[in-house]
Every structure is written in C-alpha cells, then in structure tokens.
Amino acid sequence: MIAPAANGTTARTTATQSLCRDLFAIDAMLTRRSSSAFDLFDRLEQQLSQQLQTAERVPAAEVHETPEAYQLVLELPGVNKAGIEVKATERTLLISAERRSPRQPATQSTAAETGDDAAEASCPSTRDQAAQAAPLLSEFRYGTWSRSFRFPVPIEREQLQAVYRDGLLHVTAPKANKVSSVTVKVEG
C-alpha cells in the first residue's frame, strides 16, 4: 500500500514528477547547447579529427627473410632523406623519421634576430604567412615516426644497407654468420 505524502499526493506521484522535472531540465540544457540536430555530429567529427591528428604514427612495413638477410620496406611518403635515421643493436633495428609541415620550416631567422629593420618593414611577418597558407582541411600527418623490429637471429650491424626512393625505405640487414659461444669452467 502506498502511503500518502504530507500534501495529500502519493509518494509515487511525487517521485514521477521529480523525474519528469529532471528530464525536462536535461532536455532544455541540450536544446540550448545545440542549435540543430547536426551540431552533435559536428562536435563528434571534430573530436575524432583531433584524436586522429594526435594518434600514434607508425609507418606501414613489410619484412621478408632470405637465407642471408632480413629485408624491410617501410612507407615514408613525403619524408626528406635527411630526416631518416636507422639504428641497430645485435637483434633489433630501430627506424625513425620526421615529416615536417611545409608551413613550419625547421629554422627561420627573423629580422629582429638579424637586426635588419628594412627586411622587417618589407616582408610580412611569419605568423601572417602561416595564417595565409593554412588549409581549410588537412588530413596529412606530420611529426616523428618510429618503428622497431626484433629478429630471432643476430644481424651484422656494420653491413646494414638503407636506400630511400619514391617514398619507400628499403633496409637490408644481413644475418650474422658468427656463432659465439662461451665455455664456463665449473668450480666447486
């Protein structure tokens, strides 16, 4: 049996009214926040775009094994050859590369640094140039990529070969022919 509330209504009716008030308040808040039904999708698209831009960048790779060597091919489109670094340990190969945005040069001296007032007066500021060149939409990824590969057999670090052409990095890592073993004298 439902007990009557102090003002003559039942507790169930009061709870229902309270729930309805809360739902109407949430609906009003959402209505004020978005001016159209598609605003939610626009915000979602912006959030996903930001996540994609900050996502980890890993170049696609193919690894082949021959009896003599491991051969790797990595996709590094738009990367300057000077921005590629290949390092090796006994069984691991680490490949890093940087793709710079054309809007963000590596180094740029300003007129203030050089003390050239005439150059400052005749050239627009770097910020103005960057604002003019900024695209409306950019899906290109810029930044640093890094990838490591661990092999089951040691590699000859001194004989590594790397060739970069047409956006592809080809690395040949010869297998080590030396088998090193250590004999330990048992004491006791």
C-alpha positions as CSV (number, residue, x, y, z in Angstrom):
1,M,0.0,0.0,0.0
2,I,1.3,3.5,-0.9
3,A,1.3,5.9,2.0
4,P,0.0,9.4,1.3
5,A,2.5,12.3,1.3
6,A,2.2,15.3,3.6
7,N,0.5,17.4,0.9
8,G,-2.1,14.8,0.0
9,T,-0.4,13.2,-3.0
10,T,1.2,9.8,-3.1
11,A,5.0,9.2,-2.9
12,R,4.9,7.6,-6.3
13,T,3.4,10.6,-7.9
14,T,6.0,12.9,-6.3
15,A,8.8,10.7,-7.5
16,T,7.4,10.7,-11.0
17,Q,7.0,14.4,-11.0
18,S,10.6,14.8,-9.8
19,L,11.9,12.5,-12.5
20,C,9.9,14.5,-15.2
21,R,11.3,17.8,-14.0
22,D,14.9,16.4,-14.2
23,L,14.3,15.1,-17.7
24,F,12.8,18.4,-18.9
25,A,15.8,20.2,-17.4
26,I,18.3,17.9,-19.2
27,D,16.3,18.4,-22.5
28,A,16.3,22.1,-22.0
29,M,20.1,22.1,-21.4
30,L,20.7,20.0,-24.5
31,T,18.5,22.2,-26.6
32,R,20.3,25.4,-25.5
33,R,23.7,23.8,-26.3
34,S,23.0,22.8,-29.9
35,S,21.1,24.9,-32.4
36,S,20.4,22.0,-34.7
37,A,20.2,18.2,-34.7
38,F,23.5,18.0,-36.6
39,D,25.6,20.0,-34.1
40,L,26.1,16.8,-32.1
41,F,27.6,15.1,-35.2
42,D,29.8,18.2,-35.9
43,R,31.2,18.1,-32.4
44,L,31.8,14.3,-32.7
45,E,33.6,14.8,-36.0
46,Q,35.8,17.5,-34.5
47,Q,36.7,15.2,-31.6
48,L,37.5,12.3,-33.8
49,S,39.6,14.5,-36.1
50,Q,41.6,15.8,-33.1
51,Q,42.2,12.2,-31.9
52,L,43.4,11.1,-35.4
53,Q,45.8,14.1,-35.5
54,T,47.3,13.1,-32.2
55,A,47.2,9.3,-32.8
56,E,50.5,7.4,-32.8
57,R,52.2,7.5,-36.1
58,V,53.6,4.1,-37.2
59,P,54.8,3.6,-40.8
60,A,53.5,0.6,-42.7
61,A,56.1,-2.1,-43.2
62,E,56.9,-5.4,-45.0
63,V,59.5,-7.7,-43.7
64,H,61.0,-10.5,-45.8
65,E,63.5,-13.1,-44.8
66,T,66.0,-14.8,-47.1
67,P,68.7,-17.3,-46.0
68,E,71.3,-14.4,-46.0
69,A,69.4,-11.4,-44.7
70,Y,66.2,-9.7,-43.5
71,Q,64.8,-7.2,-45.9
72,L,62.4,-4.4,-44.8
73,V,60.4,-1.9,-46.7
74,L,58.8,1.0,-44.9
75,E,56.4,3.6,-46.4
76,L,57.6,7.0,-45.5
77,P,55.9,9.4,-48.0
78,G,56.9,13.0,-48.0
79,V,59.9,12.4,-45.7
80,N,63.2,14.1,-46.5
81,K,66.1,11.6,-46.7
82,A,68.0,13.7,-44.1
83,G,65.1,13.1,-41.6
84,I,65.5,9.3,-41.6
85,E,67.6,7.5,-39.0
86,V,68.4,3.8,-38.9
87,K,69.9,2.3,-35.8
88,A,70.8,-1.3,-34.9
89,T,71.7,-3.5,-32.0
90,E,72.6,-7.2,-32.1
91,R,69.0,-8.3,-32.9
92,T,67.0,-5.0,-33.1
93,L,66.6,-2.5,-35.9
94,L,65.1,0.9,-35.0
95,I,63.9,3.2,-37.8
96,S,62.9,6.8,-37.1
97,A,61.8,9.5,-39.5
98,E,60.4,13.0,-39.3
99,R,57.9,14.6,-41.8
100,R,57.8,18.4,-41.4
101,S,54.9,20.5,-42.4
102,P,55.7,22.9,-45.2
103,R,54.1,25.6,-43.1
104,Q,56.6,25.0,-40.2
105,P,60.2,25.3,-41.6
106,A,63.0,23.8,-39.5
107,T,64.7,27.1,-38.7
108,Q,63.9,30.6,-39.8
109,S,65.7,33.8,-38.8
110,T,63.6,36.8,-38.3
111,A,64.5,40.4,-38.9
112,A,64.6,41.1,-35.2
113,E,67.3,38.4,-34.8
114,T,69.5,39.8,-37.6
115,G,68.8,43.4,-36.7
116,D,67.6,44.2,-40.3
117,D,64.8,46.8,-40.0
118,A,64.4,47.2,-43.7
119,A,63.7,43.5,-44.1
120,E,61.1,43.7,-41.3
121,A,59.3,46.5,-43.0
122,S,59.2,45.0,-46.5
123,C,58.3,41.4,-45.5
124,P,55.1,40.2,-43.9
125,S,55.5,38.5,-40.5
126,T,55.9,34.8,-40.3
127,R,52.6,34.5,-38.5
128,D,50.8,36.3,-41.3
129,Q,52.4,33.9,-43.9
130,A,51.4,30.9,-41.9
131,A,47.8,32.2,-41.5
132,Q,47.6,32.8,-45.2
133,A,48.9,29.3,-46.1
134,A,46.8,27.4,-43.6
135,P,44.5,25.0,-45.3
136,L,40.8,24.7,-44.6
137,L,41.2,21.0,-44.1
138,S,44.4,19.0,-43.7
139,E,44.5,15.2,-43.3
140,F,48.2,15.0,-43.8
141,R,50.2,13.7,-40.9
142,Y,53.3,15.5,-39.8
143,G,55.7,14.6,-37.0
144,T,58.0,11.9,-36.0
145,W,57.5,8.2,-36.8
146,S,59.4,5.4,-35.1
147,R,59.3,1.7,-35.5
148,S,61.5,-1.2,-34.2
149,F,62.0,-4.7,-35.3
150,R,63.4,-7.6,-33.3
151,F,64.9,-10.5,-35.2
152,P,65.3,-14.1,-34.0
153,V,68.9,-14.2,-35.4
154,P,71.6,-11.6,-34.7
155,I,72.3,-9.2,-37.6
156,E,75.5,-7.7,-39.0
157,R,75.2,-4.1,-37.8
158,E,78.2,-2.9,-39.8
159,Q,76.8,-4.2,-43.1
160,L,73.3,-2.6,-42.9
161,Q,72.2,-1.0,-46.1
162,A,69.4,1.5,-46.4
163,V,68.0,3.1,-49.6
164,Y,65.2,5.7,-49.7
165,R,63.5,6.2,-53.1
166,D,59.9,7.2,-54.1
167,G,58.7,7.4,-50.5
168,L,59.9,3.8,-49.7
169,L,62.8,3.0,-47.4
170,H,64.5,-0.3,-48.2
171,V,66.7,-1.8,-45.5
172,T,68.8,-4.9,-45.8
173,A,70.1,-6.4,-42.6
174,P,72.4,-9.3,-43.2
175,K,72.2,-12.2,-40.8
176,A,75.3,-12.7,-38.6
177,N,77.3,-15.7,-39.6
178,K,79.3,-15.8,-36.4
179,V,78.1,-18.0,-33.7
180,S,79.6,-17.0,-30.4
181,S,79.7,-19.4,-27.6
182,V,81.3,-19.2,-24.2
183,T,82.7,-22.1,-22.2
184,V,82.4,-21.6,-18.5
185,K,84.6,-23.5,-16.1
186,V,82.6,-25.2,-13.4
187,E,84.1,-24.8,-10.0
188,G,83.1,-26.4,-6.8
